[in-house]
Amino acid sequence: MKEFQTAELGVNEEELTVLWQIAVYQRLQQMTLGTVIDLDWAEYERFWAKWHPIREEARSRGEDAVLPKTQPTGPKLVLGDPSPKLDAAMEKIEEALDADESIVIMTQYKEVVRMMGERCKKAKIPTSMYHGGITSQSRRDAAVADFQSGKTSVFVGTIGAAGTSITLTAARTLLFTDRHWNPSVNRQAEDRIWRFDTKDPCQIIDICARNTIDDDKLAQILLKGKRVDAIVEVPEKYKSGVLL
């Protein structure tokens, strides 16, 4: 992965800057979540096959072709087991179930939702799943309703899809397998299990892989959160920086 990114930066240095650094971070983050069992190049190859003729045509007219923000920056990583992070998540799920409690799992990646869903299914644990690939609003509503009613004990969702607008107060514990770079987005996700009239304490757990990008990323996210708190003078009880 490192060699590929370096080669691409060298070939496209006049076009690619911060975007590729972000892509490196994202792939390294994904690699902490499981074992890369395959690389899917299809979307990447289709994009560049169409883009190069467009760029050359623009240059022939003396113009610059602007790369779209949604350009693929490499292969899609197909994840699988073994995954020590998901092993740890399953341990927390079992602890919650032993205490007759529900739990919410949040991640940035749909692939992780799938993997967690498969693990829970194998363990015969009733689970609700919620991610951007589920476009049916009725299915989304049913996933939330089943969790809130106690029909399912585990809710696994992506931060992007499940991090806002839904209520998951049936749980008092929310676990991140990985976090979004934006502290405000993470807080929105945390608030799914908390409301102003909530009486019981809520627990937020981060599962981190030692000596990986997780260490630096989490430290940066917490630092950004503290800076935001300082700027807007958030009351002490709402400030970030404490991990359980």
Secondary structure, 3 states (H helix, E strand, C coil): CHHHHHHHHHHCCCCCCHHHHHHHHHHHHHHCCCEEEEEECHHHHHHHHHHHHHHHHHHHCCCCCCCCCCCCCCCEEEEECCCHHHHHHHHHHHHHHHCCCEEEEEECCHHHHHHHHHHHHHCCCCEEEECCCCCCHHHHHHHHHHHHHCCCCEEEEEHHHHCCCCCCCCEEEEEECCCCCCHHHHHHHHHHHCCCCCCCCCEEEECCCCCCHHHHHHHHHHHHHHHHHHHHCCCHHHCCCCCC
